[in-house]
């Protein structure tokens, strides 16, 4: 894993929707729990956000939980500066969402000026709906400096989804089920742990595919921002060297990923790029 300033334990400990013995309500306190849920910062993937149910322009719910304020991590794919606001689109690999950051104070302006198109960001905001079109009214945004935070966010989304649907008895549908995103982090090896694979997913078909871990590791590597931004892609020998995968195995995995439509060759048949932002 990367060594950075991100503290996963601290992030789980407070500010989010992570349940604890101190905050869980008794079964007969449904009303108080519902009110608390509506005020809680709920981590969501953008696919989940786009699939929340609503009975108006301000009442939203997912997995049986009423929501208003959400936490999102994704890549800024488009920005448009206006006089008193900045409109932008965030994409996390599962879907995209339109966002707006109002800039009435100097601090708000300085905050959004630190964000550039192509950056990965973490934002908090209120989910809004107007004439059937959903957006996020952002009140806090900052660049992601440690890609472990992206992995942590998706893990937290899965945890909260399972907690709400299994422990609290919320309903699971195909639309609200936690997606399995192509997380833009690297399974880069470290001196202590060469050739690490990406996190497994119990809902995937990985046990039916002996090359699953290798393909997922390569795909995570190609989904790094630096590799996504490279027009020439990455040579297969470089991929094998960086991930410490046997060259022939890396070539076989890349060929399968190409057949699956996950990667494509660029300058020749030895350089590859992810289709994530193609």
N, C-alpha and C positions, 0 to 999 in steps of 0.2 A: 504493500500500500504506500501511497505517497506520505512523506513526512511534511506536515504543514501545520498551520495554526488552528485548523478545525478540530474541535473537541466534541466528538460524538456523544460522550456521556453527558456533557453539559447541555447539548442540544436536546437530548431525550429528557433531561431532568425538569425542564420548565419551559413555559411559553407556548408549548404546542398542545396537542390533543392527547398526549400519551397518558393513559390512565394510571392511577396509583391507588394504593390502599387508602391513602388519605383523602382522595377526591372522589372515589366511587360511592355512589349513593345506594341506599337501601332500596329494595324492590318497591316499597310503598311511597317512594319520593319521586314519582314519575314527573310531576309538574315542575319541581325544582330542577331535576335533571334536564328537562327539556329547555328550561330557560337558560341554564348554564351552557348547554350545547350551542344555543344560538349566539352566545357571546364568545365562544371558544374559537381559537385559531386552528383551522382544520387543514392538514396537509393533503393536497390532491394532485393527481396527475391531470393534465389538460383533457385527456379523454374522459376522466371521471367528471371534471368540471363541466364539460359540454353535455354530459348525460344526466345531470342532476334534474330532479323533477321540481316543478313549480306550480303553484296555484294562483299566481299573480306576478307582479313585477318586483316583489321584494321578499317573498317567502320561498326559500329553496330548501331542499332536503335531499339526502343521499344515504342509503343504507339505513333508513329509519331515523336519521339524525338531522335536525334542523340546522342549517348553516347560514352564515352571513359573511364571516371573515375567513379568507383562505390563504394558505402559504403555497407558493409555486416556485419551482426551480426549472429554468429552461434557457434557451438561446434566443437572443433578440434578433429577429430576422428582418425587421423593418422598423424604421423610426421616422417620424415626421414632426418637426418642431413648429409650434404655433406661438402666438403671443403670450398666452397665459397657461399653456399646457403642452405636453408632449404625448403624441399618440404613437404607440408601437405595438408590434406583434411578437409574442413569445411562443416558441415551439420547443417541446420537450421530447420529441421523438414519438409521442403517442398521438398528439393532436396539436393544434395551435389555438391561441386566444388573443383577442384584441384587448389592449390595456390603455389606460390613460393616467398620466401623472400630472395633476394640477400644480402649478408653480406660482404661488402667491407670495411666498416668503423667500428670503435669500437662501436659507438652509435647504429648502425644497429644490431651488434652482441648482445649487451646488451638488446636491445629491444626484440629480438626473444627469448633470453634466459629466459625472464620472462614468456614466454608462454609454457605451458605444455599440453600434450595430455589429453583430457577430459575437458579442460577449455572452457568456453564461451569467445569469443573474439569479438572485433570490429575491422574491418580492412578496409583500403582504398587502392584501387589499380586500375591498368589499365587492362581492359578486352583485352585478346589476343586470337588469333586463329592461330593454326599451323596445316596444313594438316587435317583440319576439326575438330580438337580437341581444345576445349576452356579451358582457364585457366585464373587465375588472377595473374598479376605481382604486388605483394604487396609492397607498399612503406611506409605504416604505419600500425602498429598492436599493440593492447594492450588488456590485460585481462578485462573482464566485471566484475565490482565489485558491481554493483547494478542492480538487475534483472529488475527493472523498465525500464532500458535502452533497454532491449530486447522487452518489450511491446511497448515502444516508437518507436523503429525501425520498427516493423511491422505496427504500426499505421501510421507512416510516409510513408511507402511503399504504403499503401492503399490510403492515401491522395494524394500523387503524381500521382498515377495511375489514380484516379478519376479526378484530375485536368487536366491531359494531355488528357484524353479521352473525358471528358465532356466540359471543358472550352476551351481547345485548339483545340478540334475537332479531336483528334487522333482516330485510329480505335481500337476496342476491339475484340479480338478473344479468343477462349477457351484456347489457349496456353498461351496468355499474360495476361489473367484476373488475378487480384490479388488473390492468393490462401488464403484459410482459414487455417493457420498453427496451429498445436498443440503447442502453445507457451509455452516454458519451464519456465513459471513463476508461482508463487503460488497465488491462490486467498485466501490466509491465512487470517483469521479474525484478527481484531485488537480490543483492548478494546472498542474503540469508535464505531466500525462498525463490529459487529460479523456476521459471515457467509456471506462473500462477494462472489458474483459470478463473473466469468470471464466476459470480455467485450462481449457485444452482437454483432451479425453480422446480418445485415439486409438481407443478401443473403442466410442465413441458413434456415433450416426447424424447427427452435426452437419452433415456435408457434404451430406446429403440435405434439410436444412431451412435455407433462407436466413435464417430468423428465429431460429435456434438461439442465437446469441451474445446477441442482445437479450433473449430470453426467459430465458436462464440468468442474465444480469446482473440483470434485474428480480427473479428468484426469489431470488438471493443477497441482494439488497437487502431484500426482504420477510422473509427468514429471519434478519435481525439481531435480537438479543434485544429491543431497544427496540421494534421493529415487531411482533414476535411477541406482546409483552405488551400492545400497544395494542388495546383492544376495538373501536375504530372503524376500525382499519385505516389505510391511507395513500391519500390522494387521487391519482388518476392524474396530475394536473397536477404534484403535488409529486414524484412518482416521476420524471416526465419532466425536471423542473427539476434535481433532485438528481443524476440520472445523465446529464444533458445529452443526452437522447434526444429526437428530434422528437416532439411530443405525439401526432400521428396514429400514428406508429410504435409508441409506447408503448401506446396504446389497442389497436392490433391485436395486439400481443404479449400484453397482459393478457387479451384475449378468447380467444386461443388457449390460454393457460395455464388460463383458467377452464374451457374445453372439455375440457382434459386432466385436470382435477381437481386442479391444483396450487395454484390460488388460488380465492377466492370473494369476492363482493361483500358488503359489510356494511350500512351505513346506507342506501346507495343504490347505483346502478349505476356510480358513479364512484370509490368507495372500495373498496380491495381488501386482503385479508389472506391470508397463506400458510396452506395446510392442514396444515403441518408439525406443529402442536400442536393441531389442531382436535379 
